[in-house]
Amino acid sequence: MSDGALWSVVYSETGRAGLATATIEERAAVLGFEKLLAQTPYGRGELYPDRVGGLYTALLAVEERPAWTSVLYRIDEDRREVLIVAIVSGP
């Protein structure tokens, strides 16, 4: 599924809004995760059971504080593109 070429990583409007409102630490974690997705999008998260299908979720570590940040994304094989749909954080 990956031939060594980098995948494009793009953000939906909701994904961009999540990145814009993220803390500095959360933004750094998401941007680091974006680089990993560009290399190999499969195996970075878990398939999330949604109605449409094909949605993945990944839980990111943000420094060492008791909080969570999840990235929801879809993989488009034909375009070799990963769409970051949403970034969700909690306490």
N, C-alpha and C positions, 0 to 999 in steps of 0.2 A: 503494500500500500504506500510505501514511501521509497523513492528512488534516490534519495540524498538531496534533491532540490528542496529549497525552503518553500513552505506554504505561505500564502498571504493571510494575514490576520487583520480583520476589519471589525469595527464596532457598529452595532445598531444605535439608534438614537438613545434608547434606554441604557445601553452599554456605555455610551459616551457620557451620559448624565451620571451614571454610577461612578465612572472614573473621575469626573469633574468634582464630585462631592466627596470623594474618598479622602481619608487622611493621608498625609505624606507617606506614612509607613504602609498603608494599604495600597496606595498607588505604586509604590516601589515593588511590592509583592506581586501585583497584577502585571506590571510591565515586565518583571522577571519571568512570570508565567507565560506571558505573550511570546517571549523568545523561545521558550520550550515548546509551545504549541507550533511555532513556525518550523521547528525542526521535526517533530513527530507528534501530530495531534492525537493519534490513537494511543491509548494507554496512559494518558495524563489525567483522565477523569473517569467517572463511572457513567454509564448510560442511565439517564433519568427517565422514569416512566411518565411520559406526558401523552396527551391525546394525539398530537401530531406525529411524534416519534423522532428519533435522531437527536434528542437533546442530551447533552452531557453536562455533568456538574463536577466541579473540582473544589475541594476544600483547601484553602491556602493557609500557611502559617504566617502570621504577621508578628514579627519580632517574637518575643516570648511572653506575651500577655494573654490573659484568659479571654480571648475574643475569637470570632471566626469571620472569615471572608470567603464567600463562595463565588465562583465564576460559572455562569451557565453559557454554553456555547454549542453551536451546530457545525458539523463538518460537511462541506460540499466537495465531493470527490471530483466532479466534472470540472469545477473551477479551481481546484486545489486551494480552497479558501476555508478559513475558519472564521465564523461570525460569532463574536462575543455578544451575546444577547443581553445579559444582565450581570451586574456585580452587586451582591447582597452582603451586607455586614451586620453583625450583631454584637451584643455585649458579651 
